[in-house]
Amino acid sequence: MPDTLSPRSAATPAYNSGDARYRHEIHRISDLIAPQPDETDRVWPHAVSRPFTDRERVLKSLPQAVDAMPDGSLTALVSLGSSAWILDETDEAVRLFGQARDQLRRTATAGTNCTVAQALALALFESGDWTASQSAAEDAFWMATEAGADNVTVGSPLLQATLRAARGDHAGARAQADAAVRGRDLRKSRSLYVRHRHALGMAALAEGDHTAAYEQFRQAFTRDFHPAPVHYHASPYCLADLAAAAVRAGQADDARTVLRAAEATLGESRSARLEAIVHRASALLSDPDDAETHFRTAVDLAGARWPFEHALTHLDFGEWLRRRRRSTEARPLLGTALEIFERLDARPWIERTAAELRAAGVAVAPSAAPEAVADLTPQELQIAQLAAEGLTNRDIGARLYLSPRTIGFHLHKIFPKLGITGRVQLRDALGHVPPD
């Protein structure tokens, strides 16, 4: 079968469209093809056509396909990276897309480059490396503009808008998201439609407008008697954010209807990430007697591979406990959430978590006095700013041509100057000092 007609080459546009007819046809054709020694070509079509109900089957095939991947095969790197991403094997997706990008920088055209850069940017965002995600998304956009790759010229700004919202620039996020889709008909790309609604929902959450946030997340699902995901894969990842907005916007009953209907489409074999999202949504929308079990399950499942969602779960559970006068139990959860949000620079959530910690009886370090910051040497200030952005000692050392040990030595001199005890307090301590 020529590659232009193969299930693998058809899988990506089928995913973007979200049309069930295309997925069913890909699944039918793929199953007609006799098993091959190298099953690389079959993994992505199977992952696209049934990412939830066939997850275990595809997940078993993925490591075998990665091991059998021909050396230097760009097509295999991209399709298997995409398969890992859709299955929430996020670390593996980052690794495979990163290898593809390194290979593309030496050989490929802007069109192929931008597609890989955008895929990598999405995986990096989910894995919590927001600085690298922003850089990859920007690269993807400019290459897509040169190549005329419409899906990326829309998708990349939507991801950048989501990042802006998460960092507190709700007005800029809203403007960028709307500009990205202006003049575009998203009816043929349900994945971009849902990502647009997600970006606007995040902007509304950052602004504290939960009613507007709920309306945006709600549009990721139909208004039918049994609401269905607008996009079969992208929409369910909005469930927890929809629930969080719903309980503050007086829409809990409607959100419960959406959650029950959406769960029916997901099957039993869910990723740990998606299971955590569903349990967090269930906890927020449940009666008090049931909520704690869902929260504890979500906290256990929402691991460090998806740090923003991990922190959101800790924040919601900590807030729930504090409001039931269980502040002693709430404090470690809120402390974990604050540490992650500070590392990500998720400013609206930093403020909300700090307020919850104060309400739970924990003193949160205020910003250092201007004279304390002025007491830092230029090199110390640069190191402090990079550490506040979440960079490790090794990362900072690579940028400044210093050893990680030297960076650690400088940080231990910086902390007492700023009146703090650790790097998680750096962002508050530095306040609004502009970066060099």
C-alpha positions, 0 to 999 in steps of 0.5 A: 500500500503506498504511504500516501494511502496508508493508515499511518499517513491518514491517522494525523488528519483523522486525529485533527478532524475528530470525525469518528468516520475517519477513525473507524475506517483507519481501524478497519483498514489497519486490521486488514493488514497482515502482521509484520515483523516491524509493527511500527506502522501500525502503532500510530493508527491504532493509537489514534483510532481507539486511544482509550478502549485499545490503550493496553493493546497499543501500550504493549506494542509501543516499546517493541516498536521503539526497540525495532525502530530503524536507526535514523528513521524520522518517520518512525520517531514521529509516529511513535512519539505521537503514539506515546503522547496520545497514550500519556507516556509523556516522558517517552514522547518528549524523548522521541520528539526530541530525537526527531527534532535533533535529526530534522535540524540537520536535514528536513524542510520547514514543514516537517520541522514545524510539525515536530516542534509543535508536537514536542512543545505540547509534550513539554507543556504537559511534562512541566518544562514550560520554558522549553515548551514556549521556545519550541512553540515559537519555533514551530510557529515561524517555521509553519508560517514559512511552510504554510502549515495551517494546523501549526500556525493556529495550534502553536499560538493556542499553546502559547496563549495557554502558557500565558494564561497559566502565568497570569497574563489573562488579557494577553492570552485571550487576545492571542488565542482569539487572533490565532483562530480569526478567520478560521473555520474550526469545524473541520478541526475539532482538536484545535476547537477544543484547544481554543476553548481550553486556552480561553478557559485557562485565561478566565481561571487566571482572571478569577472569572469562574463563570466565563471559565465554565462556559469555555470548558463546557464548549468542549462537550456537546449540549445534548441530553447525554453530552459527548466530547466534541473531540474524542481525545482532547475534550476529556482532559478538560473535565477536572478544570470544568469541574473546578470552575463549575463548583464556583459558578453554580454549575455543579449539576450540569458538570456532573451530567457532563462527567457521567456521560464523558466517563462512558466514552473512556473505557476501563483502561485509562492512563494514570493521568486521565484517571487522576483527572476523572477522580479530581473532577469526581471529588470536586463534584461529589458529596462530602462522604465520597469526595475524600476517596476520590481526592486521595486516589487523584493525588496518588495517580497525578504524579510528577510526570504531569506537574501542573495537574499534580499541583492542582490536585494537591491544591484542591484537596488541601483547600477541601481539607482546610474548609473542613477544619483539617488544616494540619492535613491540608498544609503539606498538600498546599506546600507541595502545590505551592512548590510546584506552582512556583517552579512553573511560574503559574502566578495565579495559582501561586497567589491562590495557594499562598492564600490557602496556606496563610488561612491554614496557619502557615506563614508564606514568605513575602517578597524581600525588601528592595534593599535586600535584592540590591545587596546581591551581586550581578552574578548572584541576581542572575543565578537567583532569577534563573533558579526562580524560573525553575532551572536546576543547578546543572541547567544554570551552570550550563548557561553561565559556564559554571559548575553545578557545585559553584551554583549551589555555593552561590545559592547558599550565599543568596538565601540569607541575603534575601531572608529565605531558606530555600529556592522555592521561596525565590520568586516571592523574594525577588518580587518584580525585579526585571530579568536581565 
